[in-house]
Amino acid sequence: MSVLYLAWRQPGHRWWPVGRLARQGSEFEFVYTRGSVEAEVAGFRPLLAFPEQNDVYRSQTLFPVFANREMNPSRPEFRSYISWLALPSTETDPLVLLARSGGRRETDVFEVFARPEPTEDGRYQMPFFVHGLRHRPGAAQALVEHLVPGEALELKLDPENPADAEALAVFARDTHVGFAPRYLRRDLRALDLANQGPGSLTVSRVNLAPTPMQFRVLATYEAPWPEGFRPFAGPEFEPLRPDLAAVA
């Protein structure tokens, strides 16, 4: 089963996972998570496409609210787009595309991300685009143009961050270039603790201007998958419907 989550951002502040999109066979299913209730205090409201938070929504085709967040493979610029994502040129699975791109737009308050699964050799592997590069003008943006695939990056806590004291900053060549996605922070810390040391974070691809800023630097975090480790184990990822928790 393919599982993706929908996150909502309070403008200028934190993110909450508010929904879960799953595909079982040919059917798509969307449910709200407990994070949607937490996010209500910050202004989140149910999407028009999914008005009732306690309902289960099912469809034989991908819901438009997700399908519209991806580029149609028939568009002439699709070849360039899929190269930004570092995916095979033949890849057209919408969930694969959403998982890699995040379904993000420049001024959007939503992001889509996938639940990681162990690789065939039992490792945790999570590619993600570095967040916040547009907020690092000057030296940071100039530096990323010279990064190369395979180059090591470093994650550091950013406790003096005025918006988020638990932010994980991404450093390249001792320069702060952006942040790891908020939804990964708990898992990355748990992996580092269980493995008694940090995993590796490396550059997977660099896309030069005029590529949109949110697609400039694709990085991949990799580490051993500890026995008993369960990604996204926080209550905010659990579906509001308790009868659906078993397939989370």
Secondary structure as UniProt FT lines:
FT   STRAND          2..9
FT   TURN            11..12
FT   STRAND          15..24
FT   TURN            25..26
FT   STRAND          27..33
FT   HELIX           34..39
FT   HELIX           40..42
FT   TURN            48..49
FT   TURN            53..54
FT   STRAND          57..59
FT   HELIX           64..67
FT   TURN            68..69
FT   TURN            73..74
FT   TURN            76..77
FT   HELIX           78..84
FT   TURN            85..86
FT   TURN            89..90
FT   HELIX           94..101
FT   TURN            102..103
FT   TURN            106..107
FT   STRAND          110..114
FT   TURN            120..121
FT   STRAND          123..129
FT   HELIX           133..135
FT   TURN            137..138
FT   HELIX           139..144
FT   TURN            145..146
FT   TURN            149..150
FT   STRAND          152..157
FT   TURN            159..160
FT   TURN            165..166
FT   STRAND          168..172
FT   TURN            173..174
FT   STRAND          175..179
FT   HELIX           182..184
FT   HELIX           185..194
FT   TURN            195..196
FT   STRAND          200..206
FT   TURN            209..210
FT   HELIX           213..215
FT   STRAND          217..224
FT   TURN            227..228
FT   TURN            231..232
FT   HELIX           235..237
FT   HELIX           242..247
//
